[in-house]
Amino acid sequence: MTKIILSFSLLFAFSSGAYAAAKNPCEKIREACNSAGFMPGEASTNKGLVKNCLSVLMKGGSVPGITASNEDIQACKDNRAAKRARSKK
């Protein structure tokens, strides 16, 4: 019985993580930047989350220590464009 409960708990944990990533494709890229030490407000040390990591990747550049697929980057761009379009309505 304990194994069944544990299995369902793990299944729920992984599926909710996948749901969050599917809902916000930029989150996967943000997590990669955070894991490499990029943080909000650290642009003056060249470790700024947005300026030194996210923006560079979104513009097609590369950031040392970050691996982001073209599909993830495009999904993030599409998601951001859709949000901007909805906000203009």
C-alpha positions in Angstrom: 0.0 0.0 0.0 2.8 2.4 0.8 4.4 1.7 -2.6 1.2 2.6 -4.3 0.9 5.9 -2.4 4.5 6.7 -3.1 4.1 5.9 -6.8 1.1 8.2 -7.1 2.9 10.9 -5.2 5.9 10.8 -7.5 3.6 10.7 -10.6 1.8 13.7 -9.4 5.0 15.6 -8.6 6.4 15.0 -12.1 3.2 15.6 -13.9 2.6 18.9 -12.1 6.2 20.0 -12.9 5.6 19.1 -16.6 2.3 21.1 -16.5 4.1 24.1 -15.1 6.7 24.0 -17.8 4.1 23.5 -20.5 2.1 26.4 -19.2 5.1 28.7 -19.1 7.8 27.6 -21.5 10.1 30.4 -20.3 10.4 28.8 -16.9 12.7 26.1 -18.2 15.1 28.7 -19.5 14.8 30.8 -16.4 15.7 27.8 -14.2 18.8 27.1 -16.4 19.9 30.7 -15.9 19.3 30.5 -12.2 21.2 27.2 -12.0 24.2 28.9 -13.6 24.2 31.6 -11.0 22.3 34.4 -12.9 20.0 36.3 -10.4 17.7 39.3 -10.6 19.5 42.5 -9.8 23.0 41.3 -10.5 23.5 43.0 -13.9 26.4 45.1 -12.5 28.3 41.9 -11.8 27.4 40.4 -15.3 25.3 37.8 -13.6 21.9 39.5 -14.1 19.1 37.1 -14.8 17.4 39.2 -17.5 20.1 41.4 -19.0 23.0 38.9 -19.0 21.1 35.6 -19.6 17.5 35.7 -20.7 17.8 38.6 -23.1 21.0 37.2 -24.6 19.3 33.9 -25.3 16.1 35.4 -26.7 18.2 37.4 -29.2 19.9 34.2 -30.4 23.2 34.6 -28.5 24.8 32.1 -26.2 25.6 32.2 -22.6 28.5 30.2 -21.1 27.1 27.4 -18.9 23.6 27.5 -20.3 22.1 24.9 -22.7 18.7 26.0 -24.1 17.2 24.3 -27.1 16.0 26.4 -30.1 12.5 24.9 -29.5 12.4 26.1 -25.9 13.6 29.6 -26.9 11.0 29.8 -29.7 8.2 28.5 -27.4 9.1 31.2 -24.9 9.1 33.9 -27.6 5.7 32.7 -28.8 4.3 32.7 -25.3 5.5 36.2 -24.7 4.1 37.4 -28.0 0.7 35.8 -27.2 0.7 37.5 -23.8 1.4 40.9 -25.4 -1.4 40.3 -27.9 -3.9 39.5 -25.2 -2.9 42.5 -23.2 -3.6 44.9 -26.2 -7.2 43.7 -26.5 
